[in-house]
Amino acid sequence: MAAPRQLSRFWEWGKNIVCVGRNYAEHAREMRSAVLSEPVLFLKPSSAYAPEGSPILMPAYSRDLQHELELGVVIGQRARAVPQAAAMDYVAGYALCLDMTARDVQNECKKQGLPWTLAKGFTASCPVSAFVPKEKIPDPHKLRLWLKVNGELRQEGETSSMIFSIPYIISYVSKIITLEEGDIILTGTPKGVGPVKENDEIQAGIDGVVSMRFKVERPEC
């Protein structure tokens, strides 16, 4: 018999990584993008996961790799067309995530009207912290997120500043994509995104909840 799947290791078997763009107004402004009335969605493949202890890998085709710090919401059961009022019942827990982005590639994709897969979906583009059970975060809209590069504070933000709430996002996504146990939704990044280079060390955390550490490396092949 196959070993039972553990939500505490969702990155080993979860299928879908659904990402929400422009969910903090100040980040939208720093990217010179409009604040939208509906979420912007994109996907990462499950091979984008990088659990703590593994490196962040720089894609060879990019010269501008940037960090985007995000709260991830881990889904605990199949969710399809979920109403907002019931959405939090489908949450199993949380994780701190990085949406690593090849910014130069993304900018070129935007100019040409192309999808963002090359910029967002490369291997190890979604570093994740340890799983945090739902019970440890009574209100996910009252969290402070922070990120440092080589000890220098680069990003910090409050989840209370999200444009779209977590119940709204779960409801919205589940009407488009059927979510499964172990899937994760990245809820957007606060302002302060910026570049990293080879051998940089990234530290990030949710105050009082969880922290993580990653090193940036170039892949051998």
Residue pairs with C-beta under 8 A, 6 or more apart in sequence:
5 13
5 181
5 182
7 74
7 76
7 92
7 93
7 131
7 181
7 182
8 130
8 131
9 131
10 74
10 95
10 131
10 182
10 184
11 46
11 49
11 51
11 128
13 182
14 46
14 49
14 74
14 180
14 181
14 182
14 183
14 184
15 46
15 180
15 182
15 183
16 43
16 46
16 177
16 179
16 180
16 183
16 184
17 43
17 44
17 45
17 46
17 48
17 49
17 126
17 183
17 184
17 186
18 41
18 43
18 173
18 177
18 179
18 183
18 184
18 185
18 186
19 41
19 42
19 43
19 44
19 70
19 99
19 120
19 185
19 186
20 39
20 40
20 41
20 164
20 169
20 185
20 186
20 187
20 188
21 39
21 40
21 41
21 42
21 188
22 28
22 31
22 33
22 34
22 35
22 36
22 39
22 40
22 163
22 188
23 39
23 162
23 163
23 164
23 169
23 187
23 188
23 189
24 157
24 161
24 162
24 163
24 188
24 189
24 190
24 191
25 35
25 161
25 163
26 157
26 161
26 190
26 191
27 188
27 189
27 190
27 191
27 193
28 34
28 35
28 36
29 35
29 191
30 191
30 192
30 193
31 193
35 163
38 172
39 164
39 169
39 172
39 173
41 173
41 176
42 115
42 116
42 120
43 121
44 99
44 120
44 121
44 125
44 126
45 121
47 123
48 121
48 122
48 123
48 124
48 125
48 126
49 124
49 126
49 128
50 56
50 57
50 124
50 125
50 126
50 127
50 128
50 214
51 127
51 128
52 127
52 128
52 129
52 130
52 212
52 213
52 214
54 124
54 214
55 124
55 214
55 215
55 216
55 217
56 98
56 100
56 124
56 127
56 196
56 202
56 214
56 215
56 216
56 217
57 122
57 123
57 124
57 217
57 218
57 219
58 65
58 198
58 216
58 217
58 218
58 219
59 65
59 102
59 105
59 118
59 122
59 125
60 218
60 219
61 102
61 105
61 118
62 102
62 103
62 104
62 105
62 119
63 104
64 102
64 103
64 104
64 195
65 100
65 101
65 102
65 103
65 195
65 196
65 197
65 216
66 100
66 101
66 102
66 103
66 193
66 194
66 195
66 196
67 98
67 100
67 101
67 147
67 149
67 154
67 155
67 193
67 194
67 196
67 202
68 98
68 99
68 100
68 101
68 189
68 193
69 96
69 97
69 98
69 145
69 146
69 147
69 155
69 157
69 189
69 190
69 192
69 204
70 96
70 97
70 98
70 99
70 145
70 186
70 187
70 188
70 189
71 94
71 96
71 97
71 140
71 143
71 145
71 159
71 186
71 187
71 206
72 94
72 95
72 96
72 97
72 128
72 184
72 185
72 186
72 187
73 91
73 94
73 140
73 166
73 169
73 170
73 184
73 185
73 187
74 91
74 92
74 93
74 94
74 95
74 131
74 182
74 183
74 184
75 90
75 91
75 92
75 170
75 179
75 180
75 181
75 182
75 183
75 184
75 185
76 90
76 91
76 92
76 93
76 134
76 181
77 90
77 92
77 181
78 178
78 179
78 180
78 181
79 87
79 90
79 170
79 174
79 178
79 179
80 174
80 178
80 179
81 174
81 175
82 90
82 170
82 171
82 174
82 175
83 171
84 167
84 168
84 170
84 171
85 167
87 166
87 167
87 168
87 170
87 171
87 174
88 166
88 167
88 170
90 170
90 174
90 179
91 134
91 166
91 170
92 133
92 134
92 181
93 131
93 132
93 133
93 134
93 136
93 137
94 131
94 132
94 134
94 137
94 140
94 206
95 128
95 129
95 130
95 131
95 132
95 184
95 210
96 128
96 129
96 145
96 204
96 205
96 206
96 210
96 211
96 212
97 126
97 127
97 128
97 129
97 184
97 186
98 126
98 127
98 128
98 147
98 202
98 204
98 214
99 120
99 125
99 126
99 186
99 189
100 122
100 124
100 125
100 126
100 127
101 119
101 120
101 125
101 193
102 118
102 119
102 120
102 122
103 119
103 195
105 118
105 119
106 116
106 119
106 120
108 114
109 115
109 116
109 118
109 119
123 219
126 186
127 202
127 212
127 214
128 184
128 212
129 204
129 210
129 211
129 212
130 210
130 212
132 206
132 209
132 210
136 209
137 143
137 209
140 159
140 166
141 159
141 160
141 162
141 165
141 166
142 158
142 159
142 160
143 158
143 159
143 206
143 207
143 209
144 156
144 157
144 158
144 159
144 206
144 207
145 155
145 156
145 157
145 158
145 159
145 190
145 204
145 205
145 206
145 207
146 153
146 155
146 156
146 204
146 205
146 207
147 153
147 154
147 155
147 156
147 192
147 202
147 203
147 204
148 154
148 202
148 203
148 204
149 194
149 196
149 200
149 201
149 202
150 200
150 201
151 201
151 203
154 192
154 194
155 189
155 190
155 191
155 192
155 193
155 194
155 204
156 190
156 192
157 189
157 190
157 191
157 192
158 190
159 187
161 190
162 187
162 188
163 188
164 172
164 188
166 187
169 185
169 187
170 179
170 185
173 179
173 185
179 185
196 202
196 216
197 216
198 216
198 217
198 218
199 215
199 216
199 217
200 215
200 216
201 213
201 214
201 215
201 216
202 213
202 214
202 215
202 216
203 211
203 212
203 213
204 211
204 212
204 213
205 211
205 212
